[in-house]
Amino acid sequence: MTRIEQWRWEKEDLKPVSWHFYNSCSRFPARNAQIFNAKLYSNDNKGRFTWSEMRDRVESICCGLMAIGLNKGDRVAIMSESSPYWTHADMALACTGGVSVTIFPTLNTKEVVYIMNDSESRFIFVGNEELLDKTMASFNDIPKLEKVVILDINYKSSDSRIIGMQELIDKGNSWKEEHYFDFLNRKESITLDDWYTIIYTSGTTGPGKGVILTHFNCSSRMAGADEFLERYGMALDENDVTLCFLPLAHIFDRGSCQLAAIYHSSTIAYADKVGTLINDLRKYNPTWINCVPRLYEKMYLQLQYVMNQHAFKKRILTWALNVGYEVLEYRKDAKGCYNMHKDFDVVSKLGPVLRLKFKLADKILLKIRSIFGTRFRFSLSSTAAISADLLKYFYAIGVPIVEGYGLTESFNACIVNPITALKPGYIGINACGSQSRVSDEGELEITGAGVFKEYLNQPEWTDELFTEDGWFRTGDMVTVDEHGYYKISDRKKSIICTDSGKNISPFKIVDLFTTSSYIDQILIVGDDRRYISALIVPNYNYFIDLFDKEGVKYKKDMLQWDDYGGFRTCIKVGEDFIANYQLQELINDEIDAANCELESYEKIKQYTILTERFTEMNGLLTPSQKVKKKEIIERFAKEIDSMYE
């Protein structure tokens, strides 16, 4: 089956990334391009860059790079947390014909060295001294590496291999005096066929593959996104503000936040860090954000926690939510889709009694919506599937979450839900310019201008993952309904085959625990085994609150904490904690409830409760928050084997 969404432009209509950057700079020179917490950046430019100021900064970096020998086509890595400087570096490379190689700052040294060597990067931008130390410690293991630029305007070094950002800017300003036309000629020489970036895939099953993406891949995807957004009442312009808090090393935020803002002359606000998300939403008041399902789940659990703290508040909020759910049905069309566009007049469709109830309920729900600010239009969700029930929960509150689907190889979203017809449980319809089909085996295959052409240095993977007629095999198993909405059933490689030959989707089982108050993470195992088992990470925060209220003793000195999406999250507990009878009973009840929804061969027969959360720090999650199944199975091999003795 093939479904094609036509576009209205040709290749000749498109321009490289550098053109779009300069276009925004010339159209709105005095408007804010970037806003951020100045204290985190040595009060640089007082916490804001207008488009003209950003152009000047980027040009200085461009000229500085050319002064130290950057040639067109050279690969330059960026290893930093998301920041205004990350964007400056990216745009400088885009305007000089350099190829940015993105590296998550959380990767270990071995992974960093692999990417640097595989990409043959000559230079690297690093975000802070910790990352500088990591890079310098392995400098001799990276033969092609010549210079390290630290994104700190105050940093000075006597080491000739290291350049502080201000030094690079000064070099650029000096070089520009005599060579400015050389820079302009370089910028004008950039074509759509030139490489824009190399992004390495998450590598859940081994070393990541370097995806080569051209200016054409980027601009065609952005043009298709622009048409899709305009068609469905989500168009962006210079009045919009987005909040950047996810990693720019990942294609999702780089495309749907940074590049979307640059293409539409919108303002990018940079969060202090992921842990300050809630405060940053209030401070910057964005019109759109990108978010991942796990953060929505955290918000849901936090709201549930607040409700459970006060009986009266719980009654009021529960009543308001129930009214919200009732009203939500009036947004639903015959296809089972919900219109969450701000201009949709749902009130006119309500009867007089429900209209009055909704008027009162919405004042209560508004207090929850205010978390996102007062100008909020929509949130884009990607990187993993989001529970249909969770989506409807937020829709009932009045928060439009637009789920989409994309990969690094497709340069961001190629399938998206329109805000006027959101279908929970489905990843959406083809974005403009995207083509897709379902293979005989049920695998999603895609093509279109945004789709990459090859992996770096891995022709065998390129050959294996493209069909003979040029379609990319995504590895995702899907179904498609009569209206063109796609639904993911699981990753092809994730399907579990028991020793009796039963094929089981872990996704189906995991989805049953998405909104659980008791279970935080779960990994389903059972390949070549007699039955399905699970490794379970409890919601430690929930049980800490419960134990403290009820005076249950446990070893508090064993607790370890981290910030995640603005929420302080416990990531490790002691053995005594998980041995608590009440914890075990509540988890067992949750497993029993889920098993009631499953076929007999899908049921969880055994499970093990763990004392640590899957995180990037312990190597059990990728930077994009995907579970590293191979590493988890290796780490907990004894626990898994014990469930089959």
C-alpha positions as CSV (number, residue, x, y, z in Angstrom):
1,M,0.0,0.0,0.0
2,T,1.3,3.4,-0.9
3,R,0.0,6.8,0.3
4,I,1.4,10.0,-1.1
5,E,1.0,13.5,0.1
6,Q,1.9,15.9,-2.8
7,W,3.8,19.1,-2.4
8,R,3.5,22.3,-4.3
9,W,7.2,23.1,-4.9
10,E,10.2,21.8,-6.9
11,K,13.9,21.5,-6.0
12,E,14.5,24.8,-7.8
13,D,12.3,26.5,-5.3
14,L,14.5,25.5,-2.3
15,K,17.4,27.2,-0.7
16,P,20.2,25.9,1.6
17,V,20.1,26.4,5.3
18,S,22.5,29.3,5.1
19,W,20.1,31.3,2.9
20,H,17.2,30.8,5.3
21,F,19.4,32.0,8.2
22,Y,20.4,35.2,6.4
23,N,16.8,35.7,5.2
24,S,15.5,35.9,8.8
25,C,18.4,38.2,9.7
26,S,17.6,40.6,6.9
27,R,13.8,40.5,7.3
28,F,13.7,41.1,11.1
29,P,17.1,42.5,12.1
30,A,15.7,44.2,15.3
31,R,13.5,41.3,16.5
32,N,14.8,38.8,19.1
33,A,16.3,35.7,17.6
34,Q,17.5,34.2,20.9
35,I,16.7,34.8,24.5
36,F,18.4,33.1,27.5
37,N,19.5,33.4,31.1
38,A,22.4,35.8,30.8
39,K,23.9,34.6,34.1
40,L,24.7,31.2,32.6
41,Y,26.6,32.8,29.8
42,S,28.8,35.5,31.5
43,N,26.1,38.1,30.8
44,D,26.8,37.7,27.1
45,N,24.8,40.3,25.1
46,K,22.6,40.7,28.2
47,G,20.7,37.5,27.5
48,R,19.4,38.2,24.0
49,F,20.5,38.3,20.4
50,T,18.5,40.1,17.8
51,W,18.7,38.6,14.3
52,S,21.2,41.2,13.2
53,E,23.3,40.6,16.4
54,M,23.1,36.9,15.8
55,R,24.2,37.3,12.2
56,D,27.3,39.4,13.4
57,R,28.2,36.7,16.0
58,V,27.8,33.9,13.5
59,E,29.8,35.7,10.8
60,S,32.7,36.2,13.3
61,I,32.7,32.5,14.1
62,C,32.5,31.7,10.4
63,C,35.5,33.9,9.7
64,G,37.3,32.5,12.7
65,L,36.9,29.0,11.4
66,M,38.1,30.0,8.0
67,A,41.1,31.7,9.7
68,I,42.2,28.5,11.4
69,G,41.8,26.6,8.1
70,L,38.3,25.3,7.7
71,N,37.7,24.1,4.2
72,K,34.4,23.4,2.5
73,G,33.2,19.9,3.3
74,D,35.3,19.6,6.5
75,R,33.6,17.8,9.4
76,V,33.3,19.7,12.7
77,A,31.8,18.1,15.8
78,I,29.5,19.9,18.3
79,M,29.4,18.3,21.8
80,S,27.4,20.5,24.1
81,E,24.2,20.9,26.0
82,S,21.6,22.8,24.0
83,S,22.4,26.5,24.2
84,P,22.5,29.7,22.1
85,Y,26.1,28.9,21.3
86,W,25.2,25.5,19.9
87,T,23.0,27.3,17.4
88,H,25.7,29.8,16.6
89,A,28.2,27.0,15.9
90,D,25.7,25.1,13.8
91,M,24.8,28.2,11.7
92,A,28.5,29.1,11.3
93,L,29.2,25.7,9.9
94,A,26.1,25.8,7.6
95,C,27.3,29.2,6.2
96,T,30.9,28.1,5.6
97,G,30.2,24.8,4.0
98,G,31.4,22.9,7.1
99,V,29.6,19.7,8.0
100,S,28.4,19.6,11.6
101,V,28.7,16.2,13.4
102,T,26.5,16.1,16.5
103,I,27.6,14.4,19.7
104,F,25.5,14.0,22.8
105,P,27.4,15.4,25.7
106,T,26.4,12.4,27.8
107,L,28.1,9.8,25.6
108,N,31.1,8.0,27.1
109,T,34.7,8.6,25.9
110,K,34.7,5.4,23.8
111,E,31.6,6.5,21.9
112,V,32.9,10.1,21.4
113,V,36.2,8.8,20.0
114,Y,34.3,6.4,17.7
115,I,32.2,9.2,16.2
116,M,35.2,11.6,15.9
117,N,37.2,9.0,14.0
118,D,34.4,7.7,11.9
119,S,33.5,11.2,10.8
120,E,37.2,12.3,10.5
121,S,36.3,15.6,12.3
122,R,39.1,18.2,12.2
123,F,37.6,20.4,14.9
124,I,35.2,20.1,17.8
125,F,33.1,22.6,19.7
126,V,32.7,21.6,23.3
127,G,30.2,23.2,25.7
128,N,32.1,23.4,29.0
129,E,35.3,22.5,30.8
130,E,34.2,19.0,31.8
131,L,33.6,18.2,28.1
132,L,36.9,19.9,27.2
133,D,38.7,17.6,29.7
134,K,36.9,14.5,28.3
135,T,38.0,15.5,24.8
136,M,41.6,16.4,25.7
137,A,42.0,13.1,27.6
138,S,41.4,11.3,24.3
139,F,43.0,13.8,21.9
140,N,45.8,11.5,20.9
141,D,43.2,8.8,20.1
142,I,41.7,11.0,17.4
143,P,44.3,11.4,14.6
144,K,42.4,13.9,12.5
145,L,41.5,16.3,15.4
146,E,43.4,19.6,15.2
147,K,41.6,22.1,17.4
148,V,39.1,22.2,20.2
149,V,36.9,25.2,20.6
150,I,35.2,25.7,24.0
151,L,31.9,27.5,23.9
152,D,32.8,29.9,26.7
153,I,33.6,33.6,26.0
154,N,35.8,33.9,29.1
155,Y,37.9,30.8,28.6
156,K,41.6,31.3,27.9
157,S,44.2,28.6,27.3
158,S,48.0,28.4,26.8
159,D,47.5,25.1,25.0
160,S,47.7,25.8,21.2
161,R,45.2,23.0,20.6
162,I,42.4,24.8,22.5
163,I,40.6,28.0,21.5
164,G,38.2,29.9,23.7
165,M,35.2,31.2,21.9
166,Q,36.1,34.8,22.3
167,E,39.5,34.1,20.9
168,L,37.9,32.5,17.9
169,I,35.6,35.5,17.5
170,D,38.6,37.9,17.7
171,K,40.5,35.8,15.1
172,G,37.4,36.0,12.8
173,N,37.1,39.8,13.2
174,S,40.7,40.3,12.3
175,W,40.6,37.9,9.4
176,K,37.4,39.5,8.1
177,E,39.0,42.8,7.6
178,E,41.0,41.5,4.6
179,H,39.1,38.4,3.6
180,Y,35.4,39.2,4.0
181,F,34.7,38.6,0.4
182,D,36.3,35.2,0.7
183,F,33.7,34.4,3.3
184,L,30.9,35.7,1.1
185,N,32.1,33.7,-1.8
186,R,32.2,30.6,0.4
187,K,28.7,31.2,1.7
188,E,27.4,31.7,-1.8
189,S,29.0,28.5,-3.1
190,I,26.9,26.3,-0.8
191,T,24.4,24.2,-2.8
192,L,21.5,22.0,-1.9
193,D,23.5,18.9,-2.6
194,D,26.2,19.8,-0.1
195,W,26.3,17.9,3.2
196,Y,24.7,19.9,6.0
197,T,25.2,17.5,8.9
198,I,26.1,14.0,10.0
199,I,23.9,12.7,12.9
200,Y,24.7,9.3,14.5
201,T,21.7,7.1,15.4
202,S,21.1,6.2,19.0
203,G,22.7,2.8,18.8
204,T,20.3,0.8,20.9
205,T,21.7,-2.4,19.4
206,G,25.4,-1.4,18.7
207,P,27.5,1.5,17.5
208,G,25.4,4.3,15.9
209,K,25.4,4.8,12.2
210,G,26.3,8.2,10.7
211,V,23.4,9.5,8.8
212,I,24.5,12.0,6.0
213,L,21.9,14.8,5.6
214,T,22.2,17.4,2.9
215,H,20.9,21.0,2.7
216,F,18.3,19.6,0.3
217,N,17.2,17.0,2.8
218,C,16.8,19.8,5.4
219,S,15.1,22.4,3.2
220,S,12.7,20.0,1.6
221,R,11.6,18.6,4.9
222,M,11.2,22.2,6.3
223,A,9.3,23.2,3.2
224,G,7.0,20.2,3.6
225,A,6.5,21.0,7.3
226,D,5.7,24.6,6.5
227,E,3.0,23.6,4.1
228,F,1.6,21.0,6.5
229,L,1.5,23.5,9.4
230,E,-0.2,26.1,7.2
231,R,-2.7,23.7,5.8
232,Y,-3.9,22.7,9.2
233,G,-3.9,26.0,11.0
234,M,-0.5,25.7,12.8
235,A,1.5,28.1,10.7
236,L,4.6,29.7,12.4
237,D,5.9,33.2,12.0
238,E,8.0,35.9,13.6
239,N,5.6,36.3,16.5
240,D,6.1,32.8,17.7
241,V,8.5,31.7,20.5
242,T,9.7,28.2,21.1
243,L,11.5,26.8,24.1
244,C,14.6,24.8,23.5
245,F,15.2,22.3,26.3
246,L,15.7,18.9,24.5
247,P,19.1,18.0,23.1
248,L,19.9,19.8,19.8
249,A,22.2,16.8,19.0
250,H,18.9,15.0,18.3
251,I,17.1,15.6,15.0
252,F,13.7,16.3,16.8
253,D,14.6,19.5,18.6
254,R,17.1,20.6,16.0
255,G,14.5,20.4,13.3
256,S,11.2,21.2,15.0
257,C,12.7,23.8,17.3
258,Q,15.9,25.4,16.1
259,L,15.5,25.1,12.3
260,A,11.7,25.7,12.4
261,A,12.4,29.0,14.3
262,I,15.2,30.0,11.9
263,Y,13.1,29.2,8.8
264,H,10.1,31.2,10.2
265,S,12.0,34.0,11.9
266,S,10.6,32.9,15.3
267,T,12.4,33.5,18.6
268,I,14.3,30.6,20.4
269,A,14.2,30.7,24.2
270,Y,16.8,28.4,25.8
271,A,15.9,26.7,29.1
272,D,18.5,26.9,31.8
273,K,18.5,23.1,31.8
274,V,16.0,20.3,31.5
275,G,15.4,20.3,35.2
276,T,14.1,23.9,35.1
277,L,11.5,23.2,32.5
278,I,8.4,24.2,34.5
279,N,10.0,27.5,35.6
280,D,11.3,28.2,32.1
281,L,7.8,27.7,30.6
282,R,6.5,30.4,32.9
283,K,9.5,32.7,32.3
284,Y,9.6,32.5,28.5
285,N,5.9,31.9,27.8
286,P,6.4,30.0,24.5
287,T,3.8,29.5,21.8
288,W,5.1,26.0,20.9
289,I,7.4,23.4,22.4
290,N,8.8,20.0,21.6
291,C,8.5,17.4,24.2
292,V,8.9,13.7,24.7
293,P,6.3,11.2,26.0
294,R,8.2,10.5,29.2
295,L,7.9,14.2,30.3
296,Y,4.2,14.2,29.7
297,E,4.0,11.1,31.8
298,K,5.9,12.9,34.6
299,M,3.5,15.8,34.4
300,Y,0.6,13.5,34.6
301,L,2.0,11.7,37.6
302,Q,2.8,15.0,39.3
303,L,-0.8,16.2,38.8
304,Q,-2.1,12.9,40.2
305,Y,0.2,13.3,43.2
306,V,-1.1,16.9,43.8
307,M,-4.7,15.7,43.6
308,N,-4.1,12.9,46.0
309,Q,-2.5,15.2,48.6
310,H,-5.8,17.0,49.3
311,A,-9.2,15.3,49.3
312,F,-11.1,18.5,48.5
313,K,-8.8,19.5,45.6
314,K,-9.0,15.9,44.3
315,R,-12.8,16.1,44.2
316,I,-12.8,19.5,42.4
317,L,-10.1,18.5,39.9
318,T,-11.7,15.1,39.2
319,W,-15.1,16.8,38.6
320,A,-13.4,19.4,36.2
321,L,-11.5,16.6,34.4
322,N,-14.7,14.6,34.0
323,V,-16.4,17.6,32.5
324,G,-13.4,18.1,30.2
325,Y,-13.7,14.5,29.0
326,E,-17.4,14.9,28.4
327,V,-16.7,18.1,26.3
328,L,-13.9,16.4,24.5
329,E,-16.4,14.1,22.8
330,Y,-17.9,17.1,21.1
331,R,-14.5,17.7,19.4
332,K,-14.5,14.2,17.9
333,D,-15.4,13.6,14.3
334,A,-16.7,10.5,12.5
335,K,-13.1,9.2,12.0
336,G,-12.4,9.2,15.7
337,C,-10.2,12.3,15.5
338,Y,-10.3,15.3,17.8
339,N,-10.1,19.0,16.7
340,M,-7.9,20.8,19.2
341,H,-7.4,23.9,17.2
342,K,-7.8,27.1,19.3
343,D,-10.3,28.5,16.8
344,F,-12.6,25.4,17.0
345,D,-15.8,26.6,18.7
346,V,-16.7,23.6,20.9
347,V,-18.9,25.6,23.2
348,S,-21.5,26.3,20.5
349,K,-22.0,22.5,20.2
350,L,-22.8,22.0,23.9
351,G,-26.2,21.9,25.4
352,P,-27.1,24.6,28.0
353,V,-26.4,22.5,31.1
354,L,-23.0,21.1,29.8
355,R,-22.1,24.6,28.6
356,L,-22.6,26.0,32.1
357,K,-20.6,23.1,33.7
358,F,-17.8,23.6,31.2
359,K,-17.7,27.3,31.9
360,L,-17.0,26.5,35.5
361,A,-14.8,23.5,34.9
362,D,-12.6,25.3,32.4
363,K,-11.6,27.9,35.0
364,I,-10.2,25.1,37.1
365,L,-8.5,23.4,34.1
366,L,-7.0,26.7,33.1
367,K,-4.9,26.6,36.2
368,I,-3.3,23.4,35.0
369,R,-2.9,24.7,31.4
370,S,-1.1,27.8,32.8
371,I,1.9,25.5,33.5
372,F,2.6,26.0,29.7
373,G,2.2,29.7,29.8
374,T,-0.5,32.1,28.5
375,R,0.4,32.0,24.7
376,F,0.7,28.3,24.3
377,R,-0.6,27.0,21.0
378,F,0.6,23.4,20.8
379,S,3.3,20.9,21.7
380,L,4.9,18.5,19.3
381,S,5.6,15.0,20.6
382,S,8.0,12.5,19.1
383,T,11.0,10.1,19.7
384,A,8.6,7.4,21.1
385,A,4.9,6.6,21.0
386,I,2.7,8.3,23.5
387,S,-0.2,6.5,25.2
388,A,-3.7,7.3,23.7
389,D,-5.1,7.6,27.2
390,L,-2.4,10.1,28.2
391,L,-3.2,12.2,25.1
392,K,-6.9,12.2,25.9
393,Y,-6.1,13.3,29.4
394,F,-4.3,16.3,28.2
395,Y,-6.9,17.0,25.5
396,A,-9.6,17.0,28.3
397,I,-7.5,19.6,30.1
398,G,-7.3,21.6,26.9
399,V,-3.6,21.0,26.0
400,P,-3.1,20.2,22.3
401,I,-0.3,17.6,21.9
402,V,0.5,16.9,18.3
403,E,2.1,13.4,17.9
404,G,4.3,12.8,14.9
405,Y,6.8,10.2,13.7
406,G,10.2,10.6,12.2
407,L,13.7,9.3,12.3
408,T,17.2,10.8,11.8
409,E,17.1,9.2,8.4
410,S,14.0,11.1,7.4
411,F,15.3,14.4,8.8
412,N,12.6,14.7,11.4
413,A,8.8,14.1,11.1
414,C,7.5,12.5,8.0
415,I,4.1,11.4,9.5
416,V,2.2,13.9,11.7
417,N,-1.3,14.3,13.2
418,P,-3.0,17.5,12.1
419,I,-4.2,19.6,15.1
420,T,-7.6,19.7,13.5
421,A,-7.8,15.9,13.4
422,L,-5.7,14.3,16.2
423,K,-6.1,10.6,16.5
424,P,-4.8,9.2,19.8
425,G,-2.9,6.0,19.4
426,Y,-1.9,6.9,15.9
427,I,1.2,8.7,14.7
428,G,-0.7,10.6,12.0
429,I,-0.9,10.9,8.3
430,N,1.8,11.7,5.8
431,A,3.4,15.1,6.1
432,C,3.6,17.1,2.9
433,G,6.3,15.8,0.7
434,S,6.4,12.4,2.4
435,Q,5.5,9.1,0.9
436,S,5.0,5.8,2.8
437,R,3.9,2.3,2.3
438,V,3.5,-0.9,4.3
439,S,5.5,-3.9,3.2
440,D,4.0,-7.4,3.0
441,E,5.6,-8.1,6.4
442,G,3.9,-5.0,7.9
443,E,7.1,-2.8,8.0
444,L,6.8,0.9,7.4
445,E,8.8,2.0,4.3
446,I,9.3,5.7,3.4
447,T,10.7,7.9,0.7
448,G,10.7,11.5,-0.2
449,A,13.0,14.5,-0.5
450,G,13.7,14.6,3.2
451,V,15.0,11.0,3.4
452,F,18.8,10.5,3.5
453,K,20.7,8.6,0.8
454,E,23.4,6.9,2.6
455,Y,25.2,6.1,5.9
456,L,28.7,7.3,6.3
457,N,31.3,4.6,5.7
458,Q,28.7,1.8,5.9
459,P,27.6,0.9,2.4
460,E,26.4,-2.5,3.6
461,W,23.9,-1.0,6.0
462,T,22.8,1.4,3.3
463,D,22.2,-1.5,0.9
464,E,20.4,-3.6,3.5
465,L,18.0,-0.8,4.7
466,F,16.9,0.4,1.2
467,T,14.7,-1.6,-1.0
468,E,15.6,-2.2,-4.6
469,D,13.2,0.6,-5.7
470,G,14.7,3.1,-3.2
471,W,12.4,3.1,-0.2
472,F,13.9,3.2,3.3
473,R,13.0,0.3,5.6
474,T,12.3,2.1,9.0
475,G,12.2,-1.1,11.1
476,D,8.8,-0.1,12.6
477,M,5.9,-2.4,12.2
478,V,2.7,-0.5,11.5
479,T,-0.9,-0.7,10.4
480,V,-2.8,2.0,8.5
481,D,-6.5,2.7,8.6
482,E,-8.9,3.7,5.8
483,H,-8.2,7.4,6.5
484,G,-4.5,7.1,6.1
485,Y,-3.6,7.2,9.8
486,Y,-0.6,5.1,10.8
487,K,-0.3,3.1,14.0
488,I,2.9,1.6,15.3
489,S,2.7,-1.9,16.7
490,D,6.4,-2.3,17.6
491,R,10.0,-2.2,16.4
492,K,10.7,-5.1,14.0
493,K,13.7,-6.1,16.1
494,S,11.9,-5.8,19.3
495,I,9.3,-8.5,18.6
496,I,9.8,-11.3,21.1
497,C,9.6,-14.9,19.9
498,T,9.1,-17.4,22.7
499,D,10.4,-21.0,22.5
500,S,6.9,-22.1,21.5
501,G,7.1,-19.8,18.4
502,K,4.7,-17.1,19.6
503,N,5.5,-13.6,18.4
504,I,4.8,-11.0,21.1
505,S,4.9,-7.2,20.9
506,P,6.6,-5.7,24.0
507,F,5.2,-2.3,23.0
508,K,1.6,-3.6,23.6
509,I,2.5,-4.7,27.1
510,V,4.6,-1.7,28.1
511,D,1.8,0.7,26.9
512,L,-0.4,-0.7,29.7
513,F,1.8,0.8,32.3
514,T,2.3,4.3,30.8
515,T,0.1,6.1,33.4
516,S,0.9,3.8,36.3
517,S,1.5,5.5,39.6
518,Y,3.5,2.5,40.9
519,I,5.7,1.4,37.9
520,D,8.1,3.9,36.4
521,Q,10.0,1.7,33.8
522,I,9.5,-1.9,32.6
523,L,11.5,-4.1,30.2
524,I,9.8,-7.1,28.8
525,V,11.9,-10.2,28.1
526,G,11.1,-13.7,26.8
527,D,13.1,-14.4,23.6
528,D,13.5,-18.2,23.2
529,R,12.0,-18.6,26.7
530,R,9.0,-20.4,27.9
531,Y,7.0,-17.3,28.9
532,I,7.1,-13.6,29.3
533,S,8.9,-12.0,32.2
534,A,9.7,-8.4,33.2
535,L,12.3,-6.2,34.9
536,I,10.4,-3.5,36.8
537,V,11.6,-0.2,38.1
538,P,9.1,1.2,40.6
539,N,8.1,4.8,40.8
540,Y,10.5,5.4,43.7
541,N,9.1,9.0,44.3
542,Y,5.6,7.7,44.9
543,F,6.8,5.1,47.4
544,I,9.1,7.5,49.2
545,D,6.1,9.8,49.8
546,L,3.9,6.9,50.8
547,F,6.5,5.5,53.2
548,D,7.2,8.9,54.8
549,K,3.5,9.5,55.4
550,E,3.0,6.1,57.0
551,G,6.2,6.1,59.0
552,V,7.8,3.2,57.1
553,K,11.5,3.0,57.8
554,Y,14.0,2.6,55.0
555,K,17.6,3.5,54.4
556,K,17.4,7.1,53.2
557,D,21.2,7.2,52.8
558,M,20.8,4.7,49.9
559,L,18.7,7.1,47.9
560,Q,20.2,8.8,44.8
561,W,18.5,11.7,43.0
562,D,18.6,13.5,39.7
563,D,16.6,16.2,37.9
564,Y,14.5,15.1,35.0
565,G,12.3,17.5,33.0
566,G,11.9,19.8,36.0
567,F,11.0,17.0,38.4
568,R,13.4,15.8,41.1
569,T,13.5,12.1,40.5
570,C,14.9,9.3,42.7
571,I,17.1,7.0,40.5
572,K,18.4,4.5,43.1
573,V,17.2,2.9,46.3
574,G,18.4,0.2,48.7
575,E,17.3,-3.5,48.8
576,D,15.3,-2.9,51.9
577,F,13.2,-0.4,50.0
578,I,12.0,-2.8,47.3
579,A,11.5,-5.5,49.9
580,N,8.7,-3.6,51.5
581,Y,5.5,-5.7,51.5
582,Q,3.2,-2.8,50.5
583,L,5.4,-1.9,47.5
584,Q,5.4,-5.5,46.3
585,E,1.7,-5.9,46.8
586,L,0.8,-2.7,44.8
587,I,3.2,-3.7,42.0
588,N,1.7,-7.2,41.9
589,D,-1.8,-5.8,41.7
590,E,-0.6,-3.6,38.8
591,I,0.8,-6.6,37.0
592,D,-2.4,-8.6,37.5
593,A,-4.5,-5.8,36.1
594,A,-2.3,-5.6,33.0
595,N,-2.5,-9.3,32.5
596,C,-6.2,-9.1,32.4
597,E,-5.8,-7.1,29.1
598,L,-3.4,-9.6,27.5
599,E,-3.7,-12.9,25.7
600,S,-2.5,-16.0,27.8
601,Y,0.8,-16.2,25.9
602,E,1.4,-12.4,26.4
603,K,0.9,-12.4,30.2
604,I,3.8,-11.5,32.5
605,K,4.4,-14.7,34.4
606,Q,7.4,-13.6,36.4
607,Y,9.0,-10.3,37.3
608,T,11.9,-8.8,39.2
609,I,11.8,-5.5,41.0
610,L,15.0,-3.4,40.6
611,T,16.8,-1.0,42.8
612,E,18.0,1.4,40.1
613,R,16.3,3.3,37.3
614,F,17.4,3.0,33.7
615,T,19.3,6.2,32.9
616,E,21.9,7.7,30.6
617,M,24.3,7.8,33.5
618,N,24.3,4.0,34.0
619,G,24.3,3.4,30.3
620,L,20.8,1.8,30.1
621,L,19.2,4.6,28.2
622,T,20.2,6.4,25.0
623,P,20.4,10.2,24.9
624,S,17.0,10.2,23.2
625,Q,15.7,8.2,26.2
626,K,15.3,4.9,24.4
627,V,15.9,1.7,26.4
628,K,19.2,-0.1,25.6
629,K,17.7,-3.6,25.8
630,K,21.0,-5.4,25.1
631,E,22.8,-3.6,27.9
632,I,20.0,-4.1,30.3
633,I,19.8,-7.8,29.6
634,E,23.5,-8.1,30.1
635,R,23.5,-6.1,33.3
636,F,20.6,-8.1,34.8
637,A,21.4,-11.5,33.3
638,K,21.3,-13.3,36.7
639,E,18.0,-11.7,37.6
640,I,16.5,-12.7,34.2
641,D,17.8,-16.3,34.4
642,S,16.4,-16.6,37.9
643,M,12.9,-16.0,36.6
644,Y,13.2,-19.1,34.4
645,E,14.7,-21.6,36.9
